[in-house]
Amino acid sequence: MANFPMAQEFQSDIFSHKNGQLPFRILLPENFDAKRSYPLVLVLHGAGERGDDNVSQLIHGSYLFQSKKFRAEYPSIVVFPQCPKDSYWANVLRDYEKPLDQKYRYSKVLPENPQLEIVEAFLEHIGQQYNIDPSRRYVGGLSMGGMGTFELVSRNPDYFAAAFPICGGGHTNWAPLLQKTPLWIFHGEKDNVVPVKFSVAMFDALKAVGAPVKLTLYPEVLHDSWHNAFADPALMEWLFSNQKK
């Protein structure tokens, strides 16, 4: 993994906060100008990429942000933090002994989440280190990172301009907290790890409160729907079309 080719352009660093550390990779725009303000894109990886090697988090999706097309059309600062092996982006109860549709239980109210607290402190740190455009801060993630995306946006309802949770989930009670942030939700209809019902329920709850939300379901696709989502050229076009007023 140390020679993972997609890591080459991402700078490696570690953010320390209280008693925790957050390894991260950061990709600056080509011809980076410190005086210019840039959008920020935060990408949260899945459970399989947890650890402390500070590279595994780039396995899924980093190729999109390093593509010539993305870097030419959407110059931005892209960050991939890495969640520790014994932690989780989302505060969800997980019981892998139960049937698929009963594996995950989300809290009706947002509980304390030490891992996302570190992410929030990290975002503040990035904002101090770089000239980030506060009207163009975006977040997305897959699987555990999709769950973390729903929860992070719910915890910070006025922070992000748009979000794209992929094969994740959350509690429908969070809909009022999410309704100000445009979301594009993705999921494989035959997901055998995180049931598609969670994304459908979140979409329905958000539509019920008049939120700007989109849902894309992929028939015959299992858990790896991020491949389909990242391959959709409309995703980045939609993401960067959103700005906080």
Short mmCIF file of the C-alpha atoms (twelve columns), coordinates in Angstrom:
data_MODEL
# 
_entry.id   MODEL 
# 
loop_
_atom_site.group_PDB 
_atom_site.id 
_atom_site.type_symbol 
_atom_site.label_atom_id 
_atom_site.label_alt_id 
_atom_site.label_comp_id 
_atom_site.label_asym_id 
_atom_site.label_seq_id 
_atom_site.Cartn_x 
_atom_site.Cartn_y 
_atom_site.Cartn_z 
_atom_site.pdbx_PDB_model_num 
ATOM 1   C CA . MET A 1   0.000   0.000   0.000   1 
ATOM 2   C CA . ALA A 2   2.960   2.331   0.539   1 
ATOM 3   C CA . ASN A 3   3.420   2.531   -3.231  1 
ATOM 4   C CA . PHE A 4   -0.259  3.213   -3.929  1 
ATOM 5   C CA . PRO A 5   0.059   5.313   -7.114  1 
ATOM 6   C CA . MET A 6   -2.930  7.559   -6.430  1 
ATOM 7   C CA . ALA A 7   -1.162  8.952   -3.349  1 
ATOM 8   C CA . GLN A 8   1.592   10.640  -5.317  1 
ATOM 9   C CA . GLU A 9   -0.011  14.065  -5.756  1 
ATOM 10  C CA . PHE A 10  -1.683  14.196  -2.343  1 
ATOM 11  C CA . GLN A 11  0.458   15.728  0.382   1 
ATOM 12  C CA . SER A 12  0.580   13.736  3.621   1 
ATOM 13  C CA . ASP A 13  0.113   15.266  7.070   1 
ATOM 14  C CA . ILE A 14  -1.341  14.559  10.522  1 
ATOM 15  C CA . PHE A 15  -3.682  16.818  12.479  1 
ATOM 16  C CA . SER A 16  -3.527  16.581  16.273  1 
ATOM 17  C CA . HIS A 17  -6.473  17.563  18.444  1 
ATOM 18  C CA . LYS A 18  -6.645  17.055  22.223  1 
ATOM 19  C CA . ASN A 19  -5.785  13.364  22.683  1 
ATOM 20  C CA . GLY A 20  -6.495  12.317  19.098  1 
ATOM 21  C CA . GLN A 21  -4.769  12.386  15.756  1 
ATOM 22  C CA . LEU A 22  -6.227  12.557  12.270  1 
ATOM 23  C CA . PRO A 23  -3.976  11.506  9.399   1 
ATOM 24  C CA . PHE A 24  -4.981  13.236  6.186   1 
ATOM 25  C CA . ARG A 25  -4.053  13.734  2.567   1 
ATOM 26  C CA . ILE A 26  -4.516  17.061  0.838   1 
ATOM 27  C CA . LEU A 27  -4.524  17.926  -2.849  1 
ATOM 28  C CA . LEU A 28  -3.940  21.566  -3.753  1 
ATOM 29  C CA . PRO A 29  -5.004  23.039  -7.096  1 
ATOM 30  C CA . GLU A 30  -2.512  23.194  -9.920  1 
ATOM 31  C CA . ASN A 31  -0.733  26.563  -9.941  1 
ATOM 32  C CA . PHE A 32  -1.900  27.093  -6.388  1 
ATOM 33  C CA . ASP A 33  -2.120  30.749  -5.383  1 
ATOM 34  C CA . ALA A 34  -2.232  31.358  -1.611  1 
ATOM 35  C CA . LYS A 35  -3.947  34.721  -2.154  1 
ATOM 36  C CA . ARG A 36  -6.827  33.196  -4.089  1 
ATOM 37  C CA . SER A 37  -9.821  31.631  -2.343  1 
ATOM 38  C CA . TYR A 38  -10.714 28.054  -3.270  1 
ATOM 39  C CA . PRO A 39  -13.583 25.643  -2.696  1 
ATOM 40  C CA . LEU A 40  -12.988 22.874  -0.173  1 
ATOM 41  C CA . VAL A 41  -13.972 19.242  -0.790  1 
ATOM 42  C CA . LEU A 42  -13.920 16.837  2.171   1 
ATOM 43  C CA . VAL A 43  -14.164 13.124  1.345   1 
ATOM 44  C CA . LEU A 44  -14.927 10.524  4.031   1 
ATOM 45  C CA . HIS A 45  -13.836 6.969   3.256   1 
ATOM 46  C CA . GLY A 46  -15.464 3.667   4.187   1 
ATOM 47  C CA . ALA A 47  -14.824 1.297   7.092   1 
ATOM 48  C CA . GLY A 48  -12.427 -0.867  5.126   1 
ATOM 49  C CA . GLU A 49  -9.966  1.995   4.697   1 
ATOM 50  C CA . ARG A 50  -9.602  2.834   8.401   1 
ATOM 51  C CA . GLY A 51  -6.133  2.805   9.944   1 
ATOM 52  C CA . ASP A 52  -3.052  4.963   10.330  1 
ATOM 53  C CA . ASP A 53  -1.111  4.364   7.100   1 
ATOM 54  C CA . ASN A 54  -2.435  7.694   5.739   1 
ATOM 55  C CA . VAL A 55  -2.926  6.288   2.258   1 
ATOM 56  C CA . SER A 56  -5.711  3.674   2.322   1 
ATOM 57  C CA . GLN A 57  -8.349  6.395   2.411   1 
ATOM 58  C CA . LEU A 58  -7.394  7.290   -1.166  1 
ATOM 59  C CA . ILE A 59  -8.336  3.897   -2.624  1 
ATOM 60  C CA . HIS A 60  -11.840 4.969   -3.643  1 
ATOM 61  C CA . GLY A 61  -12.470 8.275   -5.377  1 
ATOM 62  C CA . SER A 62  -9.099  9.995   -5.260  1 
ATOM 63  C CA . TYR A 63  -8.557  9.283   -8.967  1 
ATOM 64  C CA . LEU A 64  -11.523 11.526  -9.784  1 
ATOM 65  C CA . PHE A 65  -10.006 14.549  -8.046  1 
ATOM 66  C CA . GLN A 66  -6.622  14.003  -9.661  1 
ATOM 67  C CA . SER A 67  -8.047  13.788  -13.167 1 
ATOM 68  C CA . LYS A 68  -7.038  16.493  -15.624 1 
ATOM 69  C CA . LYS A 69  -10.685 17.335  -16.242 1 
ATOM 70  C CA . PHE A 70  -11.489 17.917  -12.567 1 
ATOM 71  C CA . ARG A 71  -8.358  19.935  -11.883 1 
ATOM 72  C CA . ALA A 72  -8.930  22.114  -14.936 1 
ATOM 73  C CA . GLU A 73  -12.639 22.725  -14.386 1 
ATOM 74  C CA . TYR A 74  -12.885 22.745  -10.585 1 
ATOM 75  C CA . PRO A 75  -9.681  24.054  -8.988  1 
ATOM 76  C CA . SER A 76  -10.205 23.335  -5.316  1 
ATOM 77  C CA . ILE A 77  -8.590  22.025  -2.153  1 
ATOM 78  C CA . VAL A 78  -9.455  18.355  -1.649  1 
ATOM 79  C CA . VAL A 79  -8.880  16.559  1.665   1 
ATOM 80  C CA . PHE A 80  -9.142  12.867  2.565   1 
ATOM 81  C CA . PRO A 81  -8.840  12.329  6.333   1 
ATOM 82  C CA . GLN A 82  -8.351  8.802   7.681   1 
ATOM 83  C CA . CYS A 83  -10.438 7.365   10.502  1 
ATOM 84  C CA . PRO A 84  -8.593  5.213   13.076  1 
ATOM 85  C CA . LYS A 85  -9.137  1.453   12.952  1 
ATOM 86  C CA . ASP A 86  -11.030 1.384   16.244  1 
ATOM 87  C CA . SER A 87  -13.284 4.337   15.443  1 
ATOM 88  C CA . TYR A 88  -16.128 5.231   13.069  1 
ATOM 89  C CA . TRP A 89  -17.202 8.422   11.292  1 
ATOM 90  C CA . ALA A 90  -20.833 7.877   12.301  1 
ATOM 91  C CA . ASN A 91  -22.262 7.254   15.744  1 
ATOM 92  C CA . VAL A 92  -24.406 4.281   14.714  1 
ATOM 93  C CA . LEU A 93  -25.086 1.081   16.629  1 
ATOM 94  C CA . ARG A 94  -23.843 -1.875  14.590  1 
ATOM 95  C CA . ASP A 95  -24.791 -5.505  15.181  1 
ATOM 96  C CA . TYR A 96  -23.341 -7.713  12.464  1 
ATOM 97  C CA . GLU A 97  -24.994 -10.825 13.897  1 
ATOM 98  C CA . LYS A 98  -28.437 -9.548  12.973  1 
ATOM 99  C CA . PRO A 99  -30.109 -9.785  9.547   1 
ATOM 100 C CA . LEU A 100 -29.087 -7.162  6.988   1 
ATOM 101 C CA . ASP A 101 -32.099 -4.886  7.523   1 
ATOM 102 C CA . GLN A 102 -31.447 -4.820  11.289  1 
ATOM 103 C CA . LYS A 103 -27.662 -4.364  11.297  1 
ATOM 104 C CA . TYR A 104 -27.604 -0.600  11.823  1 
ATOM 105 C CA . ARG A 105 -29.524 1.636   14.216  1 
ATOM 106 C CA . TYR A 106 -29.210 5.417   14.071  1 
ATOM 107 C CA . SER A 107 -29.962 7.673   17.018  1 
ATOM 108 C CA . LYS A 108 -33.014 9.941   16.801  1 
ATOM 109 C CA . VAL A 109 -31.041 12.761  18.376  1 
ATOM 110 C CA . LEU A 110 -27.454 13.564  17.462  1 
ATOM 111 C CA . PRO A 111 -25.234 12.055  20.161  1 
ATOM 112 C CA . GLU A 112 -21.694 13.095  20.971  1 
ATOM 113 C CA . ASN A 113 -19.293 11.945  18.293  1 
ATOM 114 C CA . PRO A 114 -15.621 12.340  19.281  1 
ATOM 115 C CA . GLN A 115 -14.421 11.302  15.821  1 
ATOM 116 C CA . LEU A 116 -16.485 13.946  14.027  1 
ATOM 117 C CA . GLU A 117 -15.435 16.494  16.654  1 
ATOM 118 C CA . ILE A 118 -11.871 15.932  15.492  1 
ATOM 119 C CA . VAL A 119 -13.009 16.349  11.870  1 
ATOM 120 C CA . GLU A 120 -14.743 19.609  12.772  1 
ATOM 121 C CA . ALA A 121 -11.594 20.897  14.485  1 
ATOM 122 C CA . PHE A 122 -9.635  19.790  11.421  1 
ATOM 123 C CA . LEU A 123 -11.939 21.789  9.139   1 
ATOM 124 C CA . GLU A 124 -11.361 24.857  11.298  1 
ATOM 125 C CA . HIS A 125 -7.607  24.222  11.041  1 
ATOM 126 C CA . ILE A 126 -7.759  23.939  7.240   1 
ATOM 127 C CA . GLY A 127 -9.694  27.187  7.146   1 
ATOM 128 C CA . GLN A 128 -6.883  28.873  9.051   1 
ATOM 129 C CA . GLN A 129 -4.139  27.401  6.886   1 
ATOM 130 C CA . TYR A 130 -5.704  28.099  3.503   1 
ATOM 131 C CA . ASN A 131 -7.944  30.711  1.929   1 
ATOM 132 C CA . ILE A 132 -11.164 28.675  1.756   1 
ATOM 133 C CA . ASP A 133 -14.254 30.155  0.138   1 
ATOM 134 C CA . PRO A 134 -16.910 29.831  2.889   1 
ATOM 135 C CA . SER A 135 -19.671 29.714  0.285   1 
ATOM 136 C CA . ARG A 136 -18.181 26.648  -1.418  1 
ATOM 137 C CA . ARG A 137 -17.447 23.968  1.163   1 
ATOM 138 C CA . TYR A 138 -18.512 20.458  0.154   1 
ATOM 139 C CA . VAL A 139 -18.533 17.006  1.729   1 
ATOM 140 C CA . GLY A 140 -19.195 13.495  0.527   1 
ATOM 141 C CA . GLY A 141 -18.420 9.973   1.528   1 
ATOM 142 C CA . LEU A 142 -19.074 6.313   0.922   1 
ATOM 143 C CA . SER A 143 -20.498 3.600   3.177   1 
ATOM 144 C CA . MET A 144 -19.292 4.542   6.689   1 
ATOM 145 C CA . GLY A 145 -18.340 7.863   5.080   1 
ATOM 146 C CA . GLY A 146 -21.849 8.210   3.653   1 
ATOM 147 C CA . MET A 147 -23.225 7.796   7.155   1 
ATOM 148 C CA . GLY A 148 -20.636 10.270  8.398   1 
ATOM 149 C CA . THR A 149 -21.697 12.727  5.696   1 
ATOM 150 C CA . PHE A 150 -25.313 12.710  6.857   1 
ATOM 151 C CA . GLU A 151 -24.216 13.122  10.466  1 
ATOM 152 C CA . LEU A 152 -21.573 15.795  9.851   1 
ATOM 153 C CA . VAL A 153 -23.983 17.941  7.834   1 
ATOM 154 C CA . SER A 154 -26.658 17.469  10.512  1 
ATOM 155 C CA . ARG A 155 -24.185 18.630  13.151  1 
ATOM 156 C CA . ASN A 156 -23.232 21.648  11.012  1 
ATOM 157 C CA . PRO A 157 -26.393 22.669  9.142   1 
ATOM 158 C CA . ASP A 158 -25.017 26.040  8.017   1 
ATOM 159 C CA . TYR A 159 -21.503 24.980  7.032   1 
ATOM 160 C CA . PHE A 160 -21.603 23.015  3.769   1 
ATOM 161 C CA . ALA A 161 -22.869 24.225  0.401   1 
ATOM 162 C CA . ALA A 162 -23.732 20.679  -0.754  1 
ATOM 163 C CA . ALA A 163 -23.124 17.025  0.119   1 
ATOM 164 C CA . PHE A 164 -23.113 13.633  -1.587  1 
ATOM 165 C CA . PRO A 165 -23.620 10.608  0.693   1 
ATOM 166 C CA . ILE A 166 -23.026 7.297   -1.105  1 
ATOM 167 C CA . CYS A 167 -24.454 3.993   0.206   1 
ATOM 168 C CA . GLY A 168 -24.829 5.439   3.695   1 
ATOM 169 C CA . GLY A 169 -27.708 6.301   5.987   1 
ATOM 170 C CA . GLY A 170 -28.918 8.287   8.946   1 
ATOM 171 C CA . HIS A 171 -32.000 8.884   11.066  1 
ATOM 172 C CA . THR A 172 -34.976 10.505  9.367   1 
ATOM 173 C CA . ASN A 173 -35.422 12.747  12.426  1 
ATOM 174 C CA . TRP A 174 -32.360 14.640  11.213  1 
ATOM 175 C CA . ALA A 175 -34.191 15.894  8.110   1 
ATOM 176 C CA . PRO A 176 -34.892 19.397  9.521   1 
ATOM 177 C CA . LEU A 177 -31.161 19.782  10.222  1 
ATOM 178 C CA . LEU A 178 -30.266 18.652  6.708   1 
ATOM 179 C CA . GLN A 179 -32.900 20.579  4.794   1 
ATOM 180 C CA . LYS A 180 -30.783 23.698  4.136   1 
ATOM 181 C CA . THR A 181 -27.993 21.719  2.453   1 
ATOM 182 C CA . PRO A 182 -28.539 20.339  -1.078  1 
ATOM 183 C CA . LEU A 183 -27.863 16.601  -1.048  1 
ATOM 184 C CA . TRP A 184 -27.444 14.073  -3.826  1 
ATOM 185 C CA . ILE A 185 -27.866 10.588  -2.379  1 
ATOM 186 C CA . PHE A 186 -26.565 7.465   -4.155  1 
ATOM 187 C CA . HIS A 187 -27.152 3.777   -3.423  1 
ATOM 188 C CA . GLY A 188 -27.108 0.379   -5.088  1 
ATOM 189 C CA . GLU A 189 -30.522 -1.276  -4.981  1 
ATOM 190 C CA . LYS A 190 -28.974 -4.661  -4.152  1 
ATOM 191 C CA . ASP A 191 -26.530 -3.377  -1.539  1 
ATOM 192 C CA . ASN A 192 -25.679 -6.353  0.670   1 
ATOM 193 C CA . VAL A 193 -23.800 -4.364  3.350   1 
ATOM 194 C CA . VAL A 194 -25.778 -1.167  4.006   1 
ATOM 195 C CA . PRO A 195 -29.461 -1.590  3.073   1 
ATOM 196 C CA . VAL A 196 -30.764 0.770   0.394   1 
ATOM 197 C CA . LYS A 197 -33.786 1.462   2.592   1 
ATOM 198 C CA . PHE A 198 -31.719 3.936   4.625   1 
ATOM 199 C CA . SER A 199 -31.012 6.189   1.657   1 
ATOM 200 C CA . VAL A 200 -34.612 5.926   0.426   1 
ATOM 201 C CA . ALA A 201 -35.946 6.819   3.879   1 
ATOM 202 C CA . MET A 202 -33.633 9.836   4.132   1 
ATOM 203 C CA . PHE A 203 -34.692 10.992  0.683   1 
ATOM 204 C CA . ASP A 204 -38.390 10.681  1.561   1 
ATOM 205 C CA . ALA A 205 -37.915 12.518  4.860   1 
ATOM 206 C CA . LEU A 206 -36.014 15.335  3.150   1 
ATOM 207 C CA . LYS A 207 -38.609 15.671  0.404   1 
ATOM 208 C CA . ALA A 208 -41.283 15.876  3.097   1 
ATOM 209 C CA . VAL A 209 -39.633 18.985  4.580   1 
ATOM 210 C CA . GLY A 210 -39.079 20.575  1.168   1 
ATOM 211 C CA . ALA A 211 -35.317 20.030  1.096   1 
ATOM 212 C CA . PRO A 212 -33.288 20.298  -2.144  1 
ATOM 213 C CA . VAL A 213 -32.446 16.600  -2.443  1 
ATOM 214 C CA . LYS A 214 -31.786 14.138  -5.263  1 
ATOM 215 C CA . LEU A 215 -31.683 10.338  -5.157  1 
ATOM 216 C CA . THR A 216 -29.977 8.020   -7.634  1 
ATOM 217 C CA . LEU A 217 -30.467 4.277   -7.235  1 
ATOM 218 C CA . TYR A 218 -28.519 1.760   -9.290  1 
ATOM 219 C CA . PRO A 219 -30.399 -1.456  -10.154 1 
ATOM 220 C CA . GLU A 220 -28.370 -4.643  -9.810  1 
ATOM 221 C CA . VAL A 221 -25.536 -2.780  -8.018  1 
ATOM 222 C CA . LEU A 222 -24.299 -4.126  -4.683  1 
ATOM 223 C CA . HIS A 223 -22.392 -2.137  -2.049  1 
ATOM 224 C CA . ASP A 224 -19.798 -0.596  -4.364  1 
ATOM 225 C CA . SER A 225 -22.120 2.047   -5.813  1 
ATOM 226 C CA . TRP A 226 -19.356 4.632   -5.371  1 
ATOM 227 C CA . HIS A 227 -17.885 3.437   -8.662  1 
ATOM 228 C CA . ASN A 228 -21.101 4.454   -10.420 1 
ATOM 229 C CA . ALA A 229 -21.417 7.732   -8.533  1 
ATOM 230 C CA . PHE A 230 -17.835 8.852   -9.145  1 
ATOM 231 C CA . ALA A 231 -18.152 7.918   -12.825 1 
ATOM 232 C CA . ASP A 232 -21.156 10.214  -13.278 1 
ATOM 233 C CA . PRO A 233 -19.881 13.452  -14.866 1 
ATOM 234 C CA . ALA A 234 -22.952 15.249  -13.543 1 
ATOM 235 C CA . LEU A 235 -21.877 14.769  -9.919  1 
ATOM 236 C CA . MET A 236 -19.093 17.352  -9.867  1 
ATOM 237 C CA . GLU A 237 -21.044 19.705  -12.121 1 
ATOM 238 C CA . TRP A 238 -23.937 19.579  -9.645  1 
ATOM 239 C CA . LEU A 239 -21.702 19.810  -6.572  1 
ATOM 240 C CA . PHE A 240 -19.881 22.957  -7.657  1 
ATOM 241 C CA . SER A 241 -23.082 24.587  -8.914  1 
ATOM 242 C CA . ASN A 242 -24.136 24.967  -5.277  1 
ATOM 243 C CA . GLN A 243 -23.015 27.939  -3.218  1 
ATOM 244 C CA . LYS A 244 -24.019 29.196  0.212   1 
ATOM 245 C CA . LYS A 245 -25.763 32.535  0.012   1 
# 
